[in-house]
Structures are given as structure tokens and as C-alpha cells.
Amino acid sequence: MAKKKKSTTEEFEEAIKKGDHHSKFVLRLFVTGITPRSLEAIDQVRKLCEEHLHGRYELEIIDLYKQPNAARSDQVFAAPMLIKKLPLPVRKIVGDMTKEEKLLAGLDIEIVE
């Protein structure tokens, strides 16, 4: 009998029960075109993810000029906007993506030294 594939939600709920603090982060970064601000946001978020979430994140970059309907489904009201879909709770960070402390706090990432 084939084993049923678990949904992302089921995997997340199991990780919580196990106390797994190394859950996969599912992130969406919304930008508007190839502007200096958009490129800076993309670079900063990628850098932060590689530094603090290496191997345990999925980052989707969405250009609102190319995919305007994506704004509606995620209730995007400004750009750049970073949305943390998982782990819960969902969080939205708007504006300047260069402040690492703001991003870490918004994503609930604790730095373990």
C-alpha cells in the first residue's frame, strides 16, 4: 500500500509536537520590478536566509508587475513585503529589508551563539 504524502501543515504540526526548532521556513518576498530597492531587498533577504536558515528555507520571489494577482491572494498592500508562511504564525514585514535585527525579529529567528 502506498504511503500517503503529508501536507506542509501536517509536517509543521508534527514538528511542533516533537519540539523541532529547525522547522523549514516558507517565505515569499514581493517586489515591484527590477528597481534598486527591489534588488537590495532580494539580496538582503537571501543573505539573511543563507546565514541563519541555511538548508531549511524556501524563498519565493514575486514581482508584482509580472504577477499582479499574487498580491490579492496574500493581501499585499505595499512592496517590498516579506511574508513568513511557515512556521506559524504568519508574519508580514514591510519596507526596508536592510535592517537585519528587524527581519530576524519579524521572522521569529533567534540567534544562538
Contacts in CASP RR format, 6 or more apart in sequence:
PFRMAT RR
TARGET T0000
AUTHOR 0000-0000-0000
METHOD contacts of the structure
MODEL  1
MAKKKKSTTEEFEEAIKKGDHHSKFVLRLFVTGITPRSLEAIDQVRKLCE
EHLHGRYELEIIDLYKQPNAARSDQVFAAPMLIKKLPLPVRKIVGDMTKE
EKLLAGLDIEIVE
6 14 0 8 1.000
8 26 0 8 1.000
8 86 0 8 1.000
11 24 0 8 1.000
12 23 0 8 1.000
12 86 0 8 1.000
12 87 0 8 1.000
12 88 0 8 1.000
15 23 0 8 1.000
15 87 0 8 1.000
16 23 0 8 1.000
16 87 0 8 1.000
22 56 0 8 1.000
23 56 0 8 1.000
23 86 0 8 1.000
23 87 0 8 1.000
24 56 0 8 1.000
24 57 0 8 1.000
24 58 0 8 1.000
24 86 0 8 1.000
24 87 0 8 1.000
25 49 0 8 1.000
25 53 0 8 1.000
25 56 0 8 1.000
25 57 0 8 1.000
25 58 0 8 1.000
25 84 0 8 1.000
25 86 0 8 1.000
25 87 0 8 1.000
25 107 0 8 1.000
26 57 0 8 1.000
26 58 0 8 1.000
26 84 0 8 1.000
26 85 0 8 1.000
26 86 0 8 1.000
27 45 0 8 1.000
27 49 0 8 1.000
27 57 0 8 1.000
27 58 0 8 1.000
27 59 0 8 1.000
27 60 0 8 1.000
27 82 0 8 1.000
27 83 0 8 1.000
27 84 0 8 1.000
27 85 0 8 1.000
27 107 0 8 1.000
28 59 0 8 1.000
28 60 0 8 1.000
28 61 0 8 1.000
28 62 0 8 1.000
28 74 0 8 1.000
28 82 0 8 1.000
28 83 0 8 1.000
28 85 0 8 1.000
29 41 0 8 1.000
29 42 0 8 1.000
29 45 0 8 1.000
29 59 0 8 1.000
29 60 0 8 1.000
29 61 0 8 1.000
29 62 0 8 1.000
29 80 0 8 1.000
29 81 0 8 1.000
29 82 0 8 1.000
29 83 0 8 1.000
30 62 0 8 1.000
30 64 0 8 1.000
30 70 0 8 1.000
30 71 0 8 1.000
30 74 0 8 1.000
30 76 0 8 1.000
30 79 0 8 1.000
30 80 0 8 1.000
30 81 0 8 1.000
30 82 0 8 1.000
30 83 0 8 1.000
31 37 0 8 1.000
31 38 0 8 1.000
31 41 0 8 1.000
31 42 0 8 1.000
31 61 0 8 1.000
31 62 0 8 1.000
31 63 0 8 1.000
31 64 0 8 1.000
31 79 0 8 1.000
31 80 0 8 1.000
32 38 0 8 1.000
32 63 0 8 1.000
32 64 0 8 1.000
32 65 0 8 1.000
32 79 0 8 1.000
32 80 0 8 1.000
33 63 0 8 1.000
33 64 0 8 1.000
33 65 0 8 1.000
33 66 0 8 1.000
34 63 0 8 1.000
37 80 0 8 1.000
38 63 0 8 1.000
38 79 0 8 1.000
38 80 0 8 1.000
40 97 0 8 1.000
40 98 0 8 1.000
41 80 0 8 1.000
41 82 0 8 1.000
41 95 0 8 1.000
41 97 0 8 1.000
42 61 0 8 1.000
44 97 0 8 1.000
44 98 0 8 1.000
44 100 0 8 1.000
44 103 0 8 1.000
45 59 0 8 1.000
45 82 0 8 1.000
45 97 0 8 1.000
45 103 0 8 1.000
46 59 0 8 1.000
48 100 0 8 1.000
48 103 0 8 1.000
48 104 0 8 1.000
49 57 0 8 1.000
49 59 0 8 1.000
52 104 0 8 1.000
52 109 0 8 1.000
52 111 0 8 1.000
53 109 0 8 1.000
62 70 0 8 1.000
64 70 0 8 1.000
64 71 0 8 1.000
64 76 0 8 1.000
64 79 0 8 1.000
70 76 0 8 1.000
74 83 0 8 1.000
76 83 0 8 1.000
77 94 0 8 1.000
78 94 0 8 1.000
78 95 0 8 1.000
79 95 0 8 1.000
80 94 0 8 1.000
80 95 0 8 1.000
80 97 0 8 1.000
81 92 0 8 1.000
81 93 0 8 1.000
81 94 0 8 1.000
81 95 0 8 1.000
82 92 0 8 1.000
82 93 0 8 1.000
82 97 0 8 1.000
82 103 0 8 1.000
82 107 0 8 1.000
83 90 0 8 1.000
83 91 0 8 1.000
83 92 0 8 1.000
83 93 0 8 1.000
84 90 0 8 1.000
84 91 0 8 1.000
84 92 0 8 1.000
84 93 0 8 1.000
84 106 0 8 1.000
84 107 0 8 1.000
84 108 0 8 1.000
87 108 0 8 1.000
91 106 0 8 1.000
91 107 0 8 1.000
91 108 0 8 1.000
93 102 0 8 1.000
93 103 0 8 1.000
93 106 0 8 1.000
93 107 0 8 1.000
96 102 0 8 1.000
97 103 0 8 1.000
103 109 0 8 1.000
104 110 0 8 1.000
104 111 0 8 1.000
END
